[in-house]
Amino acid sequence: MGGDLSPDSEINGAIEALQEKNEFLEVTLVGKKEILQEKLNIINSSFKNELKIVNASQVVDMNDSPTESYKNKPDSSLNVAIELEKQNSVDAIVSTGNTGANLASSMFKLGRLNGVSRPTIGSYLPTVKGNTFIIDVGASVDCKPKHLFEYAVMGSVFVKHMLGKDNPSVGLLNVGEEKLKGNELSIKAYDLLENSKLNFIGNIEGRDILKGTADIVICDGFVGNVVLKFAESIIDLLRSKLRKHSEKSIFHKVWVGLMSRTLKKILKDFDYQNHGGVPLLGINGVSIVGHGKSSALAVKNMIYRAEEMVRKNINQKIVFDLKEYLIT
Amino acid sequence: MGGDLSPDSEINGAIEALQEKNEFLEVTLVGKKEILQEKLNIINSSFKNELKIVNASQVVDMNDSPTESYKNKPDSSLNVAIELEKQNSVDAIVSTGNTGANLASSMFKLGRLNGVSRPTIGSYLPTVKGNTFIIDVGASVDCKPKHLFEYAVMGSVFVKHMLGKDNPSVGLLNVGEEKLKGNELSIKAYDLLENSKLNFIGNIEGRDILKGTADIVICDGFVGNVVLKFAESIIDLLRSKLRKHSEKSIFHKVWVGLMSRTLKKILKDFDYQNHGGVPLLGINGVSIVGHGKSSALAVKNMIYRAEEMVRKNINQKIVFDLKEYLIT
C-alpha cells in the first residue's frame, strides 16, 4: 500500500504475473481489504480470482522512520507481509514502498542470514556491455571492510545465479587503480577482497562503471546511493536539454521529437521499470524492492524476480559462499 | 611537460592567450629548454617572441607518487614552476600534469592559506540550470566536518567572484534530505554549515546535482571523485550506444550521424575543454590544473582563469570569509 502508485500497480502487476506464469505462482495481496476488493471488482480478468487478500489496516509512508514504522505500524501492509513470510505463509515479498522501513522490519522480523553482519541493497546500472550490479546503494552509510567483503560475496552469488554470469568480476570502487589508493575503508577492503576466492579485479574508478569494467561494483552505501541517484537523473538532464533545444523553432521541435524516439530505444536500459526491482540481500527471507513509482509492468517483473530467487535458493548459496570464499 | 599532450598544448595555448589578451599578460614556459625552443622554431606567430622560457630538466609522470616526485624531481617543470611562484617571479601556474603531485608540491612549497586545514580541488558539472561547482573532487578522501565547511567557504568565494553568482547556494551531498540523514561526517558537517553565514540550503541527493539544485555541492573527496569521473564517462556511454545503433544499417548510420551533431551541441557543457581547468583552492598561491588531455584551447582558457584569479584576489577573499563565515 505504501508505493506512489499503490495499490493499482500491485494489483495489475500481480494479475499480469499470474496470466503469464500461473503454473506454480500464488500471489497474496496485503493491504486495506475494502480498497483492494473495490479495485478488483472493476477489473475484467478471471485471474483476479486467484489472488488471495490479507487485510492490513495501516500504511507505511515514504517519510516514516524505519524503526518507528516497525514499532508503531505493526498492522501496516509492509509489516503484515513480512510477518506472513516469517510464518512461512509466503516465500517472498515484493514492495514498492519505503525501502528503509522494509529493510529495518525485515531485519527485525526475519533476521540476518548466517555469516552476514549487514544486509544490503544492490542495484543495476546500464553499461556499454550490459548491466552491472552496484552494491551497496544505501543500506549502510558507515561501512567496515568486512561489510564490503560480504557485499562482494552476496553480489557475486546474485549476479552468477540470477543474471547468469559465470565467475562474475568484482571491482572495488575507488579514486584510483593502485592498491594503496583511497580511504582507510577501501584500502582495508582491498586486502580482504584480494585474499578471497572472489574474482576480484582490483580498484575501479567512477569512469569505469559505465564501461562495464566489473560485473559487480562494491562500495559503501553512501557512495553507491549518490552514484545510483546521479545515474538515474541523467535521463532527466538529457530530456531537459532536448526540450530547451526544441523550443527554438518548430523545426527544432520536430527534429527533437524524432531524435527522442531513437534515444529512448538506445537508453532503454536506464529505465528501471524493466529491471523488476532489486533484492534485499542478507536477510533471512526473499524480498524485492521496487521504485516508488513502479508501474504494473515493473511489479510483474518484481514478482518474477522474487519467484526466481526462491526457486534458485539464492540465500542458501550466499550462506555457503560466505564461509567458502573468505581466506583468513 | 607532464601532460599527455605536453608541451604542444601548452605552447599553442600560451600563444593563443597572448594573441587574444596580451595587454597585461606575461607567460613563462617551464620545461626542457631545447624541446621547447625546437617546437617554437617551427611556429609561425610573432607572439612566440613574448614567451619566456625557464629550463627544467625533469618531468613528473602521471604515475609518480606525489611526495616522491616532490623529493626526487626538484628540477621537474612542475616543481620549478611552483618555485617560481614561491619567489614571486610568476603570479600563478597552470598545469595539465599530475594533479596529486601538483597539490603536494604546492602545499610543501607555497603552504596553506591562513585558516585552511586542507587545500582542495573543485570542479564543474553541467546542470539543467548551467554549471554547478562540486568540491572536493579528490584532494582529501578522509575528511572531517571542518574540512567540508572550509570547502563550502572556498567554493562560495570562487563561485561568487569567478562565476559571477551572487550569494551562491551550498548543498551538502547526502543520501537523503532530512537533517539527520547520512554518515557521521555529513551529520556533523550539516551542523557546521547550518550555523554559518553561508547560503546553506541543506542536504541534496545524487539526483539533485544535475538539476542544479545547489550552486555548490559539498562532499568528501572520495565521493566527489567518483561522481566527477562517473559524470565525465556519460558521454562515452552515449557515444558507444549510438555507435552500436548506427551499425544496424546504412540508414541507422546516417540517422545517428545527424543526431550526433545535435547532441554534441546540446551536451557541449560536458566538454571539459571549455571550462579552462579547475583551481587548487586553499594553497598560498594561484594554480589551475587541467585535464591530462587538455587541448591548446583548454590551456588558453586555463591561463585566462589563472589571470582572473590573481586579478580578483580570490585568495585574500577566502582568508577573509573563513574568519567571517564561521559562527561558533
Interface residues (C-beta under 8 A of the other chain):
Chain A: P126 T127 V128 G138 V141 D142 L173 V175 G182 N183 E184 S186 E205 G206 R207 D208 I209 L210 K211 C219 G221 F222 V223 N225 V226 V227 L228 K229 F230 A231 E232 S233 I234 D236 L237 L238 S240 K241 L242 H245 W255 V256 M259 T262 L263 K265 I266 L267
Chain B: P126 T127 V128 G138 V141 D142 L173 V175 G182 N183 E184 S186 E205 G206 R207 D208 I209 L210 K211 C219 G221 F222 V223 N225 V226 V227 L228 K229 F230 A231 E232 S233 I234 D236 L237 L238 S240 K241 L242 H245 W255 V256 M259 T262 L263 K265 I266 L267
